[in-house]
Amino acid sequence: MARIGSNPVPFDDDVTVTVADDNTVSVEGPKGTLTESIDPDLTVKVSDGEVVVDRPTDPETSPIASWPEPLAHQEYGEGGDRWL
């Protein structure tokens, strides 16, 4: 697994993260709501103020290395400004 893909994505107490059955992650904060569809080959879990993504499929073909970027941009926005 890629090093960045194995890291959990933390979020603040005033942010709510939910995962739908179709692997759509919704992030709701004081300034709005964003959603991101995550590859169905990945499992997304929310626990203890962190989003954790796991790869139960073959590590050679799974897209785990690309998942943290969309989730990080939901909380921080393009350019790194925290806005949720």
N, CA, C and O of each residue as an XYZ file, in Angstrom:
336
protein
N       0.841     -1.166      0.000
C       0.000      0.000      0.000
C       0.891      1.235      0.000
O       1.940      1.258      0.643
N       0.466      2.243     -0.718
C       1.215      3.492     -0.743
C       1.205      4.123      0.642
O       0.225      4.001      1.376
N       2.275      4.787      0.994
C       2.354      5.381      2.328
C       1.250      6.398      2.579
O       0.654      6.407      3.656
N       0.972      7.248      1.608
C      -0.068      8.251      1.816
C      -1.453      7.607      1.865
O      -2.332      8.088      2.580
N      -1.651      6.547      1.128
C      -2.945      5.870      1.120
C      -3.269      5.162      2.414
O      -4.439      4.904      2.696
N      -2.268      4.842      3.206
C      -2.514      4.145      4.465
C      -2.774      5.104      5.618
O      -3.083      4.660      6.724
N      -2.657      6.401      5.390
C      -2.862      7.386      6.450
C      -4.338      7.758      6.577
O      -5.006      7.971      5.566
N      -4.858      7.839      7.810
C      -6.232      8.317      7.990
C      -6.311      9.816      7.722
O      -5.319     10.534      7.847
N      -7.502     10.277      7.352
C      -7.739     11.702      7.114
C      -8.517     12.238      8.312
O      -9.684     11.888      8.484
N      -7.898     13.084      9.150
C      -8.601     13.605     10.325
C      -9.566     14.727      9.940
O      -9.399     15.398      8.921
N     -10.592     14.909     10.796
C     -11.499     16.031     10.602
C     -11.909     16.581     11.961
O     -11.851     15.877     12.970
N     -12.324     17.848     11.979
C     -12.666     18.553     13.214
C     -14.010     18.097     13.772
O     -14.783     17.423     13.091
N     -14.276     18.475     15.022
C     -15.524     18.101     15.684
C     -16.751     18.728     15.040
O     -17.840     18.157     15.105
N     -16.593     19.897     14.417
C     -17.743     20.549     13.788
C     -17.978     20.090     12.352
O     -18.801     20.667     11.641
N     -17.262     19.061     11.928
C     -17.428     18.477     10.594
C     -18.019     17.086     10.737
O     -17.580     16.297     11.574
N     -19.025     16.787      9.911
C     -19.670     15.480      9.910
C     -19.341     14.774      8.606
O     -19.518     15.333      7.523
N     -18.864     13.548      8.717
C     -18.530     12.752      7.539
C     -19.420     11.508      7.556
O     -19.490     10.797      8.558
N     -20.100     11.256      6.431
C     -20.931     10.067      6.295
C     -20.555      9.332      5.017
O     -20.120      9.933      4.035
N     -20.735      8.016      5.056
C     -20.445      7.175      3.897
C     -21.723      6.441      3.518
O     -22.283      5.710      4.336
N     -22.192      6.627      2.282
C     -23.397      5.960      1.796
C     -23.047      4.548      1.318
O     -21.875      4.201      1.177
N     -24.072      3.750      1.074
C     -23.882      2.368      0.620
C     -23.156      2.284     -0.720
O     -22.493      1.287     -1.004
N     -23.276      3.323     -1.543
C     -22.618      3.315     -2.856
C     -21.210      3.915     -2.804
O     -20.649      4.277     -3.839
N     -20.635      4.019     -1.589
C     -19.280      4.534     -1.368
C     -19.159      6.024     -1.690
O     -18.089      6.492     -2.080
N     -20.239      6.757     -1.530
C     -20.205      8.201     -1.664
C     -19.958      8.799     -0.287
O     -20.712      8.549      0.653
N     -18.901      9.585     -0.177
C     -18.547     10.218      1.091
C     -19.084     11.643      1.077
O     -18.812     12.406      0.149
N     -19.848     12.001      2.110
C     -20.364     13.357      2.258
C     -19.682     14.003      3.446
O     -19.608     13.422      4.529
N     -19.186     15.210      3.235
C     -18.523     15.969      4.287
C     -19.329     17.241      4.492
O     -19.482     18.045      3.572
N     -19.852     17.421      5.722
C     -20.663     18.593      6.030
C     -19.982     19.375      7.141
O     -19.650     18.831      8.194
N     -19.781     20.663      6.886
C     -19.151     21.527      7.865
C     -19.902     22.834      7.988
O     -20.955     23.008      7.375
N     -19.371     23.752      8.771
C     -20.059     25.021      8.990
C     -20.287     25.839      7.717
O     -21.194     26.670      7.674
N     -19.489     25.616      6.699
C     -19.603     26.414      5.475
C     -20.206     25.665      4.293
O     -20.214     26.183      3.177
N     -20.713     24.450      4.520
C     -21.357     23.755      3.419
C     -21.132     22.258      3.428
O     -20.558     21.695      4.360
N     -21.608     21.626      2.352
C     -21.523     20.182      2.196
C     -20.878     19.852      0.862
O     -21.156     20.485     -0.157
N     -20.012     18.848      0.890
C     -19.384     18.347     -0.326
C     -19.523     16.836     -0.363
O     -19.578     16.186      0.681
N     -19.580     16.272     -1.577
C     -19.639     14.823     -1.721
C     -18.580     14.376     -2.713
O     -18.207     15.109     -3.629
N     -18.107     13.154     -2.506
C     -17.103     12.568     -3.398
C     -17.391     11.083     -3.524
O     -17.565     10.396     -2.518
N     -17.443     10.581     -4.751
C     -17.617      9.147     -4.984
C     -16.253      8.481     -4.911
O     -15.317      8.880     -5.604
N     -16.152      7.469     -4.071
C     -14.906      6.734     -3.884
C     -15.027      5.400     -4.624
O     -16.098      4.794     -4.658
N     -13.932      4.959     -5.206
C     -13.899      3.711     -5.963
C     -14.518      2.569     -5.143
O     -14.189      2.411     -3.967
N     -15.406      1.774     -5.748
C     -16.063      0.694     -5.005
C     -15.107     -0.416     -4.553
O     -15.483     -1.238     -3.717
N     -13.888     -0.458     -5.084
C     -12.914     -1.443     -4.628
C     -12.313     -1.079     -3.274
O     -11.588     -1.880     -2.684
N     -12.606      0.113     -2.781
C     -12.087      0.564     -1.493
C     -13.196      0.576     -0.463
O     -14.355      0.822     -0.798
N     -12.851      0.313      0.791
C     -13.820      0.431      1.878
C     -13.489      1.689      2.666
O     -12.333      1.936      3.009
N     -14.513      2.478      2.947
C     -14.344      3.740      3.662
C     -15.053      3.617      5.003
O     -16.227      3.253      5.066
N     -14.318      3.927      6.085
C     -14.880      3.868      7.435
C     -14.603      5.190      8.137
O     -13.550      5.801      7.953
N     -15.569      5.618      8.944
C     -15.420      6.831      9.737
C     -15.405      6.416     11.199
O     -16.346      5.785     11.682
N     -14.326      6.773     11.908
C     -14.245      6.447     13.331
C     -13.300      7.394     14.035
O     -12.250      7.750     13.499
N     -13.668      7.798     15.225
C     -12.825      8.615     16.095
C     -12.280      9.860     15.407
O     -11.100     10.180     15.558
N     -13.114     10.562     14.660
C     -12.688     11.803     14.023
C     -11.746     11.631     12.849
O     -11.023     12.558     12.487
N     -11.751     10.443     12.249
C     -10.886     10.167     11.110
C     -11.625      9.352     10.062
O     -12.499      8.546     10.383
N     -11.263      9.572      8.810
C     -11.739      8.742      7.714
C     -10.613      7.771      7.385
O      -9.480      8.175      7.124
N     -10.948      6.474      7.404
C      -9.955      5.436      7.131
C     -10.403      4.670      5.890
O     -11.538      4.201      5.818
N      -9.516      4.549      4.928
C      -9.813      3.824      3.694
C      -8.939      2.587      3.648
O      -7.735      2.651      3.895
N      -9.560      1.453      3.328
C      -8.836      0.191      3.269
C      -9.032     -0.417      1.887
O     -10.005     -0.128      1.190
N      -8.094     -1.254      1.516
C      -8.112     -1.902      0.219
C      -8.194     -3.413      0.426
O      -7.175     -4.054      0.682
N      -9.382     -3.985      0.321
C      -9.490     -5.437      0.487
C      -9.139     -6.222     -0.774
O      -9.056     -7.449     -0.729
N      -8.932     -5.540     -1.891
C      -8.643     -6.219     -3.159
C      -7.143     -6.336     -3.380
O      -6.350     -5.982     -2.508
N      -6.766     -6.821     -4.520
C      -5.366     -7.018     -4.883
C      -4.599     -5.694     -4.824
O      -5.013     -4.725     -5.459
N      -3.495     -5.631     -4.079
C      -2.754     -4.377     -3.950
C      -2.123     -3.875     -5.249
O      -1.815     -2.688     -5.356
N      -1.931     -4.720     -6.202
C      -1.324     -4.292     -7.464
C      -2.303     -3.554     -8.375
O      -1.881     -2.795     -9.247
N      -3.606     -3.769     -8.184
C      -4.583     -3.172     -9.088
C      -5.510     -2.181     -8.411
O      -6.361     -1.595     -9.079
N      -5.375     -1.975     -7.113
C      -6.302     -1.116     -6.388
C      -5.889      0.360     -6.448
O      -4.698      0.671     -6.481
N      -6.868      1.262     -6.463
C      -6.577      2.698     -6.564
C      -6.372      3.389     -5.221
O      -6.701      4.568     -5.092
N      -5.844      2.700     -4.224
C      -5.728      3.272     -2.875
C      -4.884      4.538     -2.847
O      -5.173      5.433     -2.052
N      -3.868      4.649     -3.667
C      -2.979      5.806     -3.600
C      -3.657      7.098     -4.011
O      -3.152      8.176     -3.699
N      -4.797      7.021     -4.710
C      -5.430      8.237     -5.205
C      -6.578      8.729     -4.336
O      -7.149      9.772     -4.652
N      -6.951      8.040     -3.257
C      -8.128      8.465     -2.506
C      -7.928      9.642     -1.573
O      -8.866     10.427     -1.435
N      -6.775      9.842     -0.911
C      -6.729     10.916      0.087
C      -6.857     12.314     -0.500
O      -7.379     13.211      0.163
N      -6.397     12.518     -1.716
C      -6.413     13.853     -2.288
C      -7.813     14.445     -2.387
O      -8.006     15.579     -1.948
N      -8.819     13.729     -2.949
C     -10.157     14.333     -3.002
C     -10.722     14.612     -1.623
O     -11.370     15.640     -1.425
N     -10.493     13.717     -0.654
C     -11.019     13.943      0.689
C     -10.316     15.106      1.366
O     -10.962     15.892      2.060
N      -9.039     15.233      1.186
C      -8.307     16.341      1.795
C      -8.765     17.673      1.214
O      -8.864     18.664      1.938
N      -9.049     17.706     -0.100
C      -9.512     18.939     -0.716
C     -10.904     19.315     -0.241
O     -11.256     20.495     -0.266
N     -11.712     18.344      0.195
C     -13.027     18.681      0.708
C     -12.917     19.479      1.996
O     -13.689     20.411      2.219
N     -11.971     19.122      2.836
C     -11.839     19.858      4.093
C     -11.042     21.135      3.908
O     -11.383     22.164      4.491
N      -9.986     21.089      3.109
C      -9.088     22.223      3.003
C      -9.304     23.080      1.761
O      -8.860     24.228      1.736
N      -9.961     22.571      0.748
C     -10.179     23.339     -0.465
C      -8.928     23.406     -1.323
O      -7.830     23.105     -0.855
N      -9.089     23.792     -2.558
C      -7.945     23.929     -3.454
C      -7.000     24.993     -2.892
O      -7.446     26.056     -2.460
N      -5.737     24.715     -2.899
C      -4.750     25.664     -2.393
C      -4.481     25.540     -0.914
O      -3.612     26.239     -0.393
N      -5.198     24.668     -0.212
C      -4.906     24.397      1.185
C      -5.619     25.282      2.187
O      -5.373     25.143      3.385
N      -6.491     26.188      1.759
C      -7.212     27.021      2.712
C      -8.319     26.217      3.379
O      -9.160     25.626      2.703
N      -8.315     26.197      4.687
C      -9.322     25.420      5.427
C     -10.640     26.177      5.374
O     -10.722     27.320      5.821
N     -11.668     25.544      4.830
C     -12.942     26.225      4.691
C     -14.143     25.425      5.139
O     -15.252     25.960      5.139
N     -13.981     24.172      5.521
C     -15.118     23.414      6.071
C     -15.007     23.348      7.562
O     -15.862     22.755      8.219
